Amino acid sequence: MTSVYRVQDKHGRGPFKPGFTNKWLEHDKGLAPFFTEFPLLNLNAESTPDEFVGCACLELEQLKRWFTQSEFKTLEAKGFKAVKMDVDRVLCSSKNQCVFARKRQLRKGVVEVSLYDLA
C-alpha cells in the first residue's frame, strides 16, 4: 500500500468543486487539474466499480503547493482537514499530484495530519 495526502471534508470530498472553489481560493497557482495533467488517464478503464478514486499528493510538501496557509485556514473553518490515507493503487503521478484508487470510501480509515502549524 501507498500513503497519500489530501484535503477533504468529513464526507471525503475535496474542496475543488463547482461553486465552492471561489469561497477559499486566493489566487491561481498554475497547477493543472488531474484531467489536464493526465489527459490519457481513463478512470473507467483504470479503476474497477468497487474502487473509490481521488486526487492527492505523495508528500505533504506537494500538498502545500495546492493550499497556502491562509487558504487552508479558511478551509479548516469550513470543516476541511488534511489527511493521510493508505491507497491500494496509484493510477498516475507527477511532481504536483497523483490519482489513486482504493477499496475503502475516502472518508474511512484516514488520519488527520498537520499541514501547517496553525496553533
C-alpha positions, 0 to 999 in steps of 0.5 A, a space after each residue: 500500500 501507498 500513503 497519500 495526502 489530501 484535503 477533504 471534508 468529513 464526507 471525503 470530498 475535496 474542496 475543488 468543486 463547482 461553486 465552492 472553489 471561489 469561497 477559499 481560493 486566493 489566487 491561481 497557482 498554475 497547477 493543472 487539474 488531474 484531467 489536464 495533467 493526465 489527459 490519457 488517464 481513463 478512470 473507467 478503464 483504470 479503476 474497477 466499480 468497487 474502487 473509490 478514486 481521488 486526487 492527492 499528493 505523495 508528500 505533504 510538501 506537494 500538498 502545500 503547493 495546492 493550499 497556502 496557509 491562509 487558504 487552508 485556514 479558511 478551509 479548516 473553518 469550513 470543516 476541511 482537514 488534511 489527511 493521510 490515507 493508505 491507497 491500494 493503487 496509484 493510477 498516475 503521478 507527477 511532481 504536483 499530484 497523483 490519482 489513486 484508487 482504493 477499496 475503502 470510501 475516502 472518508 474511512 480509515 484516514 488520519 488527520 495530519 498537520 499541514 501547517 502549524 496553525 496553533 
